[in-house]
Amino acid sequence: MTLITIKGIKIKINIFFIILLAIYIYIGYLFDVFIILFSLIIHEVSHIIMAVKKGIKIDEICLLPFGGFIKLKSFISDNPKKEILTCIMGPLSNLIIAIIFIIINECFVSIYMVKYIVRINLFLFTLNMLPVLPLDGGRIIRGILSYNIGIKLATKVIMTLTYVISTLTIIYGSLNVFKKNEGIYMILLGVYIVIAARKEKDMAAFIFIKQILTKKERILKKGVMKAHFLVGLKSVTIKAILDSFLPGKYHIIIVIDNSGTQLGTLNEEELIKGAMDLGIYVTLEKLLINKKK
């Protein structure tokens, strides 16, 4: 169901979220529902504003019980800086709203409405800054890590954190399901994160390919790109080198033998061509031999 359309971007609401909201309204929490929706929309609109500013094309945003899901017309993870800035705007907007209403509560008027706005926005900020995928915090940390270890390894690190935190969340919810009202929500949150994170993991390979395929286009556009040198033993496979690629850098590989003697060099294009012609499990030594033919 589409709520509003902003600059061609549809903001939808998940059917299960509608059912949950309907239950809340039925038991007399209409005002609470309004605050939750308002806070979620502000969160997602903040993402949109930064995305549009950075030239990222968004198709639609779907509001879920625990936040939102952004459907892109193109990947943003091939540019970590854009992803970091776009992701951080949502939680930041909730933090700003919370601070504003904390000041109102302390200095002007202290009523339930003000306190509830603070509570909901602090919750959204804290939840979305968790270092798990597909939440904003996980994307931000993955973007930062990818500068040093590449998108594939960065995704692997965040996925490990995601599974650990999700498991702890489910355990906490299970232990408190009969004691506290939020127990069932913690279980659902943990399960949702695991399911969504698996899809995010599958996308990492496509993001990596996009980084490589668009690199030549960016070099031609800018005229210059920073280089990243890698040193690999002759027995190392193309796959191992590809896994060490960093975003936004052109890679040059120095091939050495076991004694440290340099056997030759391979540039990024030669490595990619070798992967397509010979497969990713071919050694650098064989690739060098094939290059000299």
WOHUVEN-V594067 format. One record per pair of residues at least 4 apart in sequence whose C-alpha atoms are under 6 Angstrom apart, sorted by sequence separation. I is the first residue (numbers start at 1). J is the second residue. D is the distance in Angstrom with one decimal. If there is no record, write none. Layout:
((I	J	D) (I	J	D))
This chain:
((5	9	5.3) (25	29	4.9) (41	45	5.9) (48	52	6.0) (52	56	5.6) (64	68	5.1) (82	86	6.0) (83	87	5.9) (101	105	5.9) (103	107	5.8) (104	108	5.1) (105	109	5.1) (112	116	6.0) (123	127	5.9) (124	128	5.9) (142	146	5.9) (146	150	4.1) (151	155	6.0) (155	159	6.0) (158	162	6.0) (162	166	5.9) (163	167	6.0) (173	177	5.6) (176	180	5.5) (185	189	6.0) (188	192	6.0) (193	197	5.8) (218	222	6.0) (219	223	5.2) (256	260	5.4) (257	261	5.6) (274	278	5.5) (275	279	4.5) (5	10	4.4) (24	29	5.2) (25	30	4.6) (51	56	4.9) (63	68	4.3) (105	110	4.5) (133	138	4.7) (146	151	4.7) (219	224	5.7) (256	261	5.2) (275	280	4.7) (5	11	6.0) (62	68	5.5) (77	83	5.9) (131	137	4.7) (132	138	4.2) (177	183	4.0) (256	262	4.3) (4	11	5.5) (62	69	5.1) (76	83	5.7) (128	135	5.3) (129	136	5.9) (130	137	5.0) (131	138	4.1) (176	183	5.0) (177	184	5.5) (255	262	5.9) (256	263	5.2) (3	11	5.7) (61	69	5.6) (128	136	5.3) (129	137	3.9) (146	154	5.4) (255	263	5.5) (2	11	5.8) (3	12	5.4) (61	70	4.5) (128	137	5.8) (145	154	5.5) (255	264	5.4) (2	12	4.1) (173	183	4.1) (255	265	5.8) (1	12	5.3) (60	71	5.3) (173	184	6.0) (254	265	4.6) (1	13	5.5) (59	71	5.6) (142	154	5.3) (253	265	5.5) (59	72	5.2) (173	186	4.8) (253	266	5.0) (58	72	4.4) (59	73	5.5) (173	187	5.0) (252	266	6.0) (58	73	5.5) (252	267	4.5) (57	73	5.4) (169	186	5.9) (170	187	4.5) (251	268	5.2) (98	118	4.5) (170	190	5.3) (169	190	5.5) (228	249	6.0) (234	255	5.8) (227	249	5.3) (228	250	5.9) (229	251	5.8) (231	253	5.7) (233	255	5.7) (234	256	5.8) (98	121	5.6) (226	249	5.2) (227	250	4.6) (228	251	4.8) (229	252	4.9) (230	253	4.8) (231	254	4.7) (232	255	5.1) (233	256	5.0) (234	257	5.6) (166	190	4.5) (227	251	5.7) (229	253	5.9) (231	255	6.0) (233	257	5.6) (94	121	4.9) (95	125	6.0) (132	162	4.4) (94	125	5.7) (91	125	4.6) (51	86	5.6) (50	86	5.3) (47	86	5.5) (239	280	5.0) (47	89	5.6) (238	280	5.0) (46	89	5.6) (47	90	5.4) (238	281	5.9) (46	90	5.3) (237	281	5.1) (237	282	5.3) (237	283	4.2) (17	64	5.8) (43	90	4.3) (236	283	5.3) (237	284	6.0) (17	65	5.3) (235	283	5.4) (236	284	6.0) (11	60	5.9) (12	61	5.9) (13	62	5.2) (14	63	5.8) (87	136	5.2) (9	59	5.6) (10	60	4.6) (11	61	4.7) (12	62	4.5) (13	63	4.6) (14	64	5.6) (234	284	5.1) (9	60	5.2) (11	62	5.8) (234	285	4.6) (84	140	4.8) (80	143	4.7) (134	197	5.6) (133	197	5.2) (150	245	5.5) (150	246	4.4) (147	246	5.9) (78	211	4.9))
